[in-house]
Amino acid sequence: MKHTADVVVIGAGVHGASTAFHLAKGGAGRVVLIDQYGVASGPTAKSGAMMRPIFTEAPYIQLVQESIGMMERWDEIVGGDAGYVGRGFLRFTVGFGAEELGGDLELMRRLGVNYEVVDAAGLRTRTPGADFVDTEQGLWIARSGYADPVKTTRALALAAVRHGAELREGERVTALLAEGSRITGVRTDRGEISTRLVVNCAGPWSARLAAAVGVELPIQAHSGGTTLFQRPLTLPEGGPILSDGVNQVYLRDVSESVVRAAHFGWTNHPVDPDDYDETISARHLSSLRTGLSQRYQGMRRAVFAGGFAAVYDMTPDGHPIIGPVGGVEGFWCNCGWSGNGFASAAAVGRHLTLRLAGQTTEVDLGMFAWPRPPTTTRRPDSAWIRR
Ligand SMILES: Cc1cc2nc3c(=O)[nH]c(=O)nc-3n(C[C@H](O)[C@H](O)[C@H](O)COP(=O)(O)OP(=O)(O)OC[C@H]3O[C@@H](n4cnc5c(N)ncnc54)[C@H](O)[C@@H]3O)c2cc1C
């Protein structure tokens, strides 16, 4: 029997799951959410899932604020548990310019972000186990935190199903079907689904899918390592995300006894998202340890507890591609989040759903259109470190 759908969402990472949830909840008809492996089986599963509204562009700040609001009332809005831990975010820095901070403090303030600038003495009080020089300062954002990326994505996908969506796991879209310049369906390794609307949420695989309808997306997969350590006794459990802009490393809790840490950024060499080295090298571990121990003496001897490489779907300017793309009617994208997509994901699906219904929303996603409008400039933190 030939299947039909009103919308096929390709990819059940956090963006596909959020998109399917909001579409199904918003009454978009028969919504199919499809993933080649399963819900949260791609980069989403390895995400730091940190949510902090530090940006130079309004849409990101608005989306992250909205997503944090959803996290705070997750059970009521979505249902289930996203594993959100709202213990705040502390950035160490020597300056507050956009290139250094990746954010525009005045814009953030105007959009309702409550932050506090902390001097070196304040940093020492707030961060036991860390060393600071007097020229260093901090940015404290109390309404920030991190979630469990797998729980979040599963909760969104299950909520989509409760609202009537069909979830198809272990099924790969092998081609997008079009007649003239209009989408007519997708072909999968199990058959065909007729549809007039496809949303490409395939992360690092998005460019391959788009190529199937002649659309070229500039998305490359780049890898980056994350490392787990046993928590040193000098680093108290239960604190905020510690983001060190000076040494360009971050640290956050995983459990009472384990922390996760990584350099800011990713490597500069494209990889194949289906076949890349998922381990981290001794060189990587050593360089991370150096970065961490410049700030926390206790990290010098912290016990290595494992690590993994993950893939980021990078665009040249560090911005995602959102909206109808390439002049192919019925082909929409929500991909290319460039290492930055978890924090906005819960809310993005809502705005996309409204736009698909022909409505405008309070968040202007125009800067993420593809081809890019000339006014869209590079995200300042997208070039921080390339290894
Ligand atoms: C190590 C790491 C740490 C990060 N930390 C943060 C953070 O702290 N804060 C933050 O905001 N962001 C962070 N990010 C970025 C964020 O996690 C990603 O932007 C986000 O998870 C991307 O989700 P997605 O749904 O777009 O894509 P993905 O998670 O890539 O999901 C795409 C899905 O599409 C499926 N798919 C692909 N092709 C097909 C096909 N042909 N047929 C069917 N299914 C297909 C895949 O199987 C996959 O499940 C981090 C990323 C990484 C890798």
The ligand as an SDF file (V2000), in Angstrom:
LIG
                    3D

 53 58  0  0  0  0  0  0  0  0999 V2000
   29.7840   17.2120   21.0260 C   0  0  0  0  0  0  0  0  0  0  0  0
   28.7050   18.2130   20.7660 C   0  0  0  0  0  0  0  0  0  0  0  0
   28.3860   19.1250   21.7570 C   0  0  0  0  0  0  0  0  0  0  0  0
   27.3880   20.0710   21.5210 C   0  0  0  0  0  0  0  0  0  0  0  0
   27.0240   20.9240   22.5160 N   0  0  0  0  0  0  0  0  0  0  0  0
   26.0420   21.8000   22.3250 C   0  0  0  0  0  0  0  0  0  0  0  0
   25.6120   22.6340   23.3770 C   0  0  0  0  0  0  0  0  0  0  0  0
   26.1330   22.5650   24.4880 O   0  0  0  0  0  0  0  0  0  0  0  0
   24.6110   23.5200   23.1330 N   0  0  0  0  0  0  0  0  0  0  0  0
   24.0200   23.6210   21.8950 C   0  0  0  0  0  0  0  0  0  0  0  0
   23.1290   24.4480   21.7160 O   0  0  0  0  0  0  0  0  0  0  0  0
   24.3860   22.8100   20.8870 N   0  0  0  0  0  0  0  0  0  0  0  0
   25.3760   21.9170   21.0690 C   0  0  0  0  0  0  0  0  0  0  0  0
   25.7580   21.0960   20.0690 N   0  0  0  0  0  0  0  0  0  0  0  0
   25.0530   21.1870   18.7840 C   0  0  0  0  0  0  0  0  0  0  0  0
   23.7350   20.4610   18.8400 C   0  0  0  0  0  0  0  0  0  0  0  0
   23.8410   19.2870   19.6000 O   0  0  0  0  0  0  0  0  0  0  0  0
   23.2850   20.1550   17.4160 C   0  0  0  0  0  0  0  0  0  0  0  0
   23.2010   21.3880   16.7040 O   0  0  0  0  0  0  0  0  0  0  0  0
   21.9450   19.4610   17.3810 C   0  0  0  0  0  0  0  0  0  0  0  0
   21.9090   18.3290   18.2280 O   0  0  0  0  0  0  0  0  0  0  0  0
   21.6530   19.0350   15.9570 C   0  0  0  0  0  0  0  0  0  0  0  0
   20.4220   18.3670   15.9540 O   0  0  0  0  0  0  0  0  0  0  0  0
   19.7110   18.0140   14.5940 P   0  0  0  0  0  0  0  0  0  0  0  0
   18.3980   17.4490   14.9400 O   0  0  0  0  0  0  0  0  0  0  0  0
   19.7600   19.1790   13.6680 O   0  0  0  0  0  0  0  0  0  0  0  0
   20.6670   16.9370   13.8900 O   0  0  0  0  0  0  0  0  0  0  0  0
   21.2400   15.4500   14.2460 P   0  0  0  0  0  0  0  0  0  0  0  0
   21.3680   15.1960   15.6870 O   0  0  0  0  0  0  0  0  0  0  0  0
   22.4190   15.4080   13.3760 O   0  0  0  0  0  0  0  0  0  0  0  0
   20.1140   14.5200   13.6770 O   0  0  0  0  0  0  0  0  0  0  0  0
   19.9650   14.2710   12.3010 C   0  0  0  0  0  0  0  0  0  0  0  0
   19.2550   12.9480   12.1820 C   0  0  0  0  0  0  0  0  0  0  0  0
   18.9450   12.7330   10.8120 O   0  0  0  0  0  0  0  0  0  0  0  0
   18.9970   11.3550   10.5600 C   0  0  0  0  0  0  0  0  0  0  0  0
   19.1560   11.1720    9.1080 N   0  0  0  0  0  0  0  0  0  0  0  0
   20.1470   11.6550    8.3410 C   0  0  0  0  0  0  0  0  0  0  0  0
   19.9830   11.2860    7.0640 N   0  0  0  0  0  0  0  0  0  0  0  0
   18.8490   10.5480    7.0240 C   0  0  0  0  0  0  0  0  0  0  0  0
   18.1570    9.8770    5.9780 C   0  0  0  0  0  0  0  0  0  0  0  0
   18.5920    9.9130    4.7110 N   0  0  0  0  0  0  0  0  0  0  0  0
   17.0370    9.1930    6.2920 N   0  0  0  0  0  0  0  0  0  0  0  0
   16.5650    9.1670    7.5630 C   0  0  0  0  0  0  0  0  0  0  0  0
   17.1920    9.7830    8.5890 N   0  0  0  0  0  0  0  0  0  0  0  0
   18.3120   10.4710    8.3210 C   0  0  0  0  0  0  0  0  0  0  0  0
   20.2230   10.9140   11.3540 C   0  0  0  0  0  0  0  0  0  0  0  0
   20.2060    9.5310   11.6310 O   0  0  0  0  0  0  0  0  0  0  0  0
   20.1130   11.7620   12.6080 C   0  0  0  0  0  0  0  0  0  0  0  0
   19.4750   11.0820   13.6830 O   0  0  0  0  0  0  0  0  0  0  0  0
   26.7330   20.1230   20.2640 C   0  0  0  0  0  0  0  0  0  0  0  0
   27.0510   19.2040   19.2690 C   0  0  0  0  0  0  0  0  0  0  0  0
   28.0120   18.2600   19.5190 C   0  0  0  0  0  0  0  0  0  0  0  0
   28.3220   17.2680   18.4310 C   0  0  0  0  0  0  0  0  0  0  0  0
  1  2  1  0
  2  3  1  0
  2 52  2  0
  3  4  2  0
  4  5  1  0
  4 50  1  0
  5  6  2  0
  6  7  1  0
  6 13  1  0
  7  8  2  0
  7  9  1  0
  9 10  1  0
 10 11  2  0
 10 12  1  0
 12 13  2  0
 13 14  1  0
 14 15  1  0
 14 50  1  0
 15 16  1  0
 16 17  1  0
 16 18  1  0
 18 19  1  0
 18 20  1  0
 20 21  1  0
 20 22  1  0
 22 23  1  0
 23 24  1  0
 24 25  2  0
 24 26  1  0
 24 27  1  0
 27 28  1  0
 28 29  2  0
 28 30  1  0
 28 31  1  0
 31 32  1  0
 32 33  1  0
 33 34  1  0
 33 48  1  0
 34 35  1  0
 35 36  1  0
 35 46  1  0
 36 37  1  0
 36 45  1  0
 37 38  2  0
 38 39  1  0
 39 40  1  0
 39 45  2  0
 40 41  1  0
 40 42  2  0
 42 43  1  0
 43 44  2  0
 44 45  1  0
 46 47  1  0
 46 48  1  0
 48 49  1  0
 50 51  2  0
 51 52  1  0
 52 53  1  0
M  END
$$$$
